Amino acid sequence: MIKRDIKTELKNLYNPTAKFPVNVDVPSFNFLMFDGIGDPTISESFQSGIEALFSLSYTIKFMVRNDIGIDYGVMPLEGLWWMQNDAIFNVAQRDKWQWTLMIMQPEYVTFDVINKAIKKLMTKKPSEYLLKLKFCEYSEGEAMQIMHIGPFADEGPNIVKIHDEILKSGHQLCGKHHEIYLSDFRKTAPDKLKTVLRQPYR
């Protein structure tokens, strides 16, 4: 049995310092994704999408372990956040937020593996949200990121640090605001949450 800790292998992407923004070059990865819109604190689809992503990711993990002999840890939940028509992101207009929830999948996870896993889950615990997931490659390239420790509502100053660092270096922000949730925010106290904040640039 081969064991992998992908998050540790990609430590520069998943464990930045909380002291200052750092530059990273993010390669393309494959993700299971779920798209939605609206306030995540009251959105049924937001919670159901998270459950579908983790349910499928863990089913895939055990299939890969049993069929291929590779045991790996399921990657953390990630989120892309933006507003329609490239509007400036407004924290007060939660009902207009657009988001993509996603979990990265290792290179040996294919469409065939995913389809088999969905069929297996649908026979045990049917969910319409499993059928709404997509499997896509996502590429960011150069980006600036920082570790945020604490409530989501306090992310503002760290986001400003990232943006300022990008602009000071003569670059422009591009792409979507990206968050990586290293803590399970459904179970962790807000002041102990660890979240990677990332912003691509060109």
Secondary structure, 3 states (H helix, E strand, C coil): CEEECHHHHCHHHHCCCCCCCEEEEECCEEEEEEEEECCCCCCHHHHHHHHHHHHHHHHHHHHHHHHHCEEECCCCEEEEEEEHHHCCCCCCCHHHEEEEEEEEECCCCCHHHHHHHHHHHHHHCCCCCHHHCEEEEECCEEEEEEEEECCHHHCHHHHHHHHHHHHHCCCCECCCEEEEECCCCCCCCHHHCEEEEEEEEC
